[in-house]
């Protein structure tokens, strides 16, 4: 049985119900918008974020309609952020299919992303879940700050390890911690439980992003992005940051010069990958990733044994061992 199918088992019924629940929210009276929303629905990914909402809700209580509201809001936010990211990155593909901005145009893509974000906010208001609106609004704020900080640092290529963790905490971990906080909030109003689950999600999110950045250097060809794509886009991530810190200033200047070059060849990209590998960048990044994985697992250890706890443990391990 595939790993994600095993992880889903404790909430399999709810995840099936969620698909229908979510589809209802992706409808509009505007014909063009309906066509685009249907296109997005047909190419839905693994739905890891709604899954995390349902699992953390079940871990802390009994799944209710508020859990479906939370999962829908999170999935709308996540999908909107992907549509907007493709515009920012001028990406023409997403999960092996054409992006919204490639099929239509950037203006339409931005408006569709805005529509999904506002739809999520309206659902939370209609259901009187202002608590979830606060959690998710904070995540949107953090994601925007993280993206802007990354763009600012990318101009001078002066990203330190501290900057890197600030960026990924805001860009990636903010959304994952919103999943786990909203999942818990949908079944309990205990602030300590909600805070614990928020921390749990933040650790998963940071580990997830480090794994993503490692995949760019590993070259499995399964990630949906070309090997060395971060290097091509002048994105300096943890493996490269560490390798640069271990190098003499002359070598550091040379490698940064290669990364800065707008027209990088395959040889240039392979040179950077080899440099990172030779200077322990990948081992260091893996070590840091496993530290955050272990922090997430330690939080789970405070809960009694159950099938949901087992699924969440497997989710954490999957996050840090996936090949795509």
N, C-alpha and C positions, 0 to 999 in steps of 0.2 A: 504494500500500500504506500503511495507517495507520502512524503513527510507532511505536507500541508493538509492532506486528507485526514491523517492521524491526529494532527493538532486540532482540527475542526470538530472531531467527534463529539466532545461534550456539548457543543452548541450547534450541531449540524442542522437541527430543525429550525432554530432561530435564524441561522445564516440563510437558509432557503426562503424563509418568510421575509427576511430583509431584502432579498432581491426584488420581490414584488413591491414591497413598501418603498424602496428607493426608486424603482421605475416610475411609480406614480408621481414622485416629485420632479421627475425629468420630463415633464410635459408642458407644452405652452400652446397658446392660441395663435402664435406667430408661426406660419408655415416654415420659413427658413430656419428659425430657432429649433423647431421640432426635428427637422432633418438633421441638424448638427448634434442635438442632444441624443437622438437615436444612434448616430454614428459613434458618439462617445460611449454609449451604453454597450454597443456591440463589441467594443474593444476593451472592455473593463479588464483590469489586471487581476492580481491574486487576491485582492480585497483584504490585505493583511491588516489594515487599520481598523475597519469595522470588526474584523475577527478579534483584534486586541480589545476593542470596546466590550464585546460580548463576553470574552473570557474573563476580563477583570471584573465585570459586573457579576458574573456567576461566582467568581472567587469570593466576592464580598457580600453576596445577598441573592435575591431572587430577581431574575430578569423581568422587566416590566416595559410598558410602552415607552417610558422615559429612556430606556436603553436603546430602543429603535430610533428615537429622536436624536440621541447622542451620536449613534453610528451614522445616521443620515447626514447630520450636520458636518461631522468629521469627513465623510466621504465627499461631500460637496466641496468643502474647503480644499481637500487634497487634490481633487480633480481640477478645480479652478486654478490652484497653484501650478499644476503641471501645464495647463493651457497657457498661463501667463509666462511660465519659465521658457516655453518653446518660442514665445515672441521675443523675450529678452535675449535668448541665446541664438535667435534666428535659426532654430532647428527645424528641419523639414520632415523628420521622422520621430515617431514615439511608439515604442514596443513593436517595431517592425512594420508599422503602418504610417501613412502620411499624417502629419500633424494638422491641426485645425488651420493654422496660419498658412500652411502650404496648400491646402485644398481650397480655402476661401481666401482670406487675407488677414494681415495683422490686426487691422481695425476691428474686424468681425470677431477674431479670436479674443481680443481684450474684452469686448462687450459680452461675449459668451461667458468668459471667466467671471466678470463682474456679476452677471445674471445668477450664476451658480452660487457665488458667495452671498449675494443678497437673499437668495432663496433659502439658504441655510439659516441666515439670521431671522428671516420671517417665520420659519418653522419653529424655531426656539421661542420666539415671541408669542406666536399663536398658542403654543403649548405651555406658556408661562414658565419656561425654563430659562430664566434670566441668569441663573447660576452658571449654566452651561455656556450661555452667550458670553459671560465674563471670561470663562476659561479659554474659549476659542478665540475671542477678540484679542486676548493677551498673546495667544499663539500667532495670530496674523501679524500683530505688531512686531513680535520677535523675528518672524520669518522675513519681514520687510527690512528690518534693521540688519539682519545677518547678510542678506543679499547685497545691501548697500555697502556694508563694511567690506565684503569680499571684493566688490567692484572697486572700492577706494584703494584697497591694498594691492589689487592686481595691476594697477597702473604703474606702481613703482617696484613691484615684485619683492616687497619687504615684509612678507608674512612670517611672523615668528610662531613658535609652537603655541604660545599663549593666544595669539590672534586666531590661529587655526581652531582651537577649542572654543573660543568665543563665537566664531562664525558657525561651526557645526552645531553648537548648543542652541543657537538661535534658528538656524536654517532647517535643520533636520530634527533635532531632539525636541524642539518646541512642539511640533505637531504630534510626535509619538507620545510625549508626556500629556498632551491634551487628550489623546485617545484613552490613556489609562486613568487620568483624573476624571474625565467625563463618564467612563465606564463605572468607576466607583461611585461617583456622584449620583448616577442614575438609580442606585439601590441603597445608598446611605447618605446621611448628612453629617457623619462623624468627621470633623476636620482632620484628625490625625490619620485616619484611614485614607482619606483623599490625598493628603500630603505624601503619605508613604507610596501610594500608587503613582503619583506624579513623579516622584524620585525614581521609581521602578521604570517608568516609561522613558525618563531622561537618560538613564544608563543604557537602556536598549537602543535608543535613538543615536547616541554617540557611538556605541559599538557598531551599529548598522552602517553609519556613514564611514567609519574607518575601514570597514570591510569593503564598502563600495569603492573607496579610494585605492585599496590594495588590489582589487580586481582590475583596475586600470593598468596596473603594472604586471599582472600575472598572465594576461593574454589567453583566457579560456575561449574567447570568441563568442561567449554566450550572453554577455551582459547587455546586448542591445546597443552598445557603443563600441567604437573601434578601440583597439588596444592603443594606449598612449594618447587617448582623446583629451585628457586633462592637460597633458603637456602641449598638445596642439593648440588648445584654447588658453594657454598661459596660466592654468590653474595650478598653484603650488599647494600640494597636500602633504600630510604628515610624513610619508616615506621620503619625499624629496627634501622637506624641511630638515629632517634628522640627518640625512646624508650630507647636506650642505654644511650643517653645523660641525660635522666631523672632518671637513676638508680644509686644506690650506686656502688662503684668500685668493691666490692666483687661479686655482682649480675652480673655486666657487664662482669667481667672475666669469670664467670660461663657460661653465654650465649655465649660469644665468643668462649669458649672452646667447646661447643656443635656444633657451626657452623664450627669450624676448623676440627672437627672429620671427617675423611674420610668416615667411615662406620656409617652413621646416620640411626637410626631406624625411623619408623613412629611416635613413641612416642617422639623421640628427636625433630622431625620437628614440631609436634603439640605443644611441650613445647615452642619452639621459637615463633610460631604463637600466642599462648596464651599470652606470655610475651609482644609481640608487641601490641596486643589488649588491655591488661590490663594497659599499660603505654601510651596510647593515640597516638601510632604511626600512626594508620590508619586515625584517625581524623585529625592529623596534616598534613599528606600527602595530604589528600583531600582538606584541607584548602589551601595549596600551589598550588595544581592543579587548584583550582577554581580561584586563583589570576591570573594565566597565561591565563586561559580561558577568564577572564574578560578583560585582556589587549588586547587579540585578538578581542574580541567583540567591544571594544572601538575604535579600528582602523576601523572596519567596519562601525561604527556609523558616521564616517566622510564622508561616501558615501551616495548619495541619494537613496531613497527606490527603489527596483527593485526585480524581481524574482530571479536574480542571488545573490543579497545581502541576500535575505531570505534563499537561498540554502546554502550559505556560513555560515550563522548564525547557521543553522541546522547542518551543518558539524562540527562546533566547539562544539556544545552541544553533538552531537553524539560521538565525540572524548572522551569526559569526562564522558559519561554515559554508554558507551558500556559494554556488559557483556562478550565479547570475542575479 
